[in-house]
Amino acid sequence: MPIATVLHSILSEDLDASKISGEALHGLFFAILAQKDKRLAWQLHKAAGTKPFTLAFLNRGKKSKFKPGEELRMRVTLLDDSLFMKLADAFMNPQMELELQNARIIPTMINLSATDRGLWTGQQKWEEIYDSAGEGIEIVLQFVTPTTFRQRDMDVPLPIPKLVFGSYLKRWKEFSPIPLHPDLQTVVEERIAVFEPHIKPAPFFTGKVWVHGFIGRSRFKIMDDVSPELVKQINILADFAFYSGTGYKTTYGMGMTRKLKIFYI
């Protein structure tokens, strides 16, 4: 069951916002996990392939500095049920103290039950995502944190349909028990167009290097000759983006995404 939740952490020292890098976010997540299960943290960190989680800071924004007593909010999505069960106890420990780039923080609570997507939290069974998807041939996605794709050692900071929906399809196949149509890969690669891309460049600092990304909204259109079954399954992938993120470095804070209503464009 995919889950999206938010960890609220209170700072006890000044923190320069420039130190909240993707690497720091990634390290904070594993530090929290290691407090409860060092073996699981090591196994998850070393595991090859697609990771069953995404991360993002929600309130970094344009702030240059956080003061003691201010709150950092870290969004975590989990795509593996067994991982959620192991992480829930670790995240809900209010006594945990950790360090983020020389600033001590205390994770105070985690929201595991909210379903309001406007708050970037929620939980759905795989069957619910599958059954509740619409059948529209136009889809609008909002890319909230810098988003990019990696091809041949190069950043591709553009909402190219086969890369966008291909990233969702790959993660669905990896973690969902529900199979999708065998022709969906071909449709994703050949029968989706992008138009009215309202995007702008948004570089992202991993902690070591800058990655070229973009943020904004894009409208995608499924070609008229695609069957209703496959149209629905493309919509399933678009809904799944809320949990899976888009593209490269989603475990470092990139690619936080959600599907919007058409009238937002």
Disulfide bonds with the S-S distance in Angstrom:
none
